[in-house]
């Protein structure tokens, strides 16, 4: 994703603090986690964002509506388990 793409990113348009998608995400209530993930659902660059995340080894945070920890997607509400485990 490039700087031009960021102009269309809902997280930037809605001025959501970046930390809510990264270090603060795991501290949020389940309701607020779903709100953060929901921002991505109607985002024009959701697919580009998710593709960027999956191309990296140690992705962390919310990317394209998916929460990643140590490069693996994690189901919200069960952060201790990675998808597929």
Secondary structure, DSSP 8 states (H G I E B T S, - for coil): --HHHHTT-HHHHTT--GGGGTTTGGGS-HHHHHHHHHHHHT-TTHHHHHHHHHTSSS--EEETTEEEETTEEE-TT-TTSBTT-
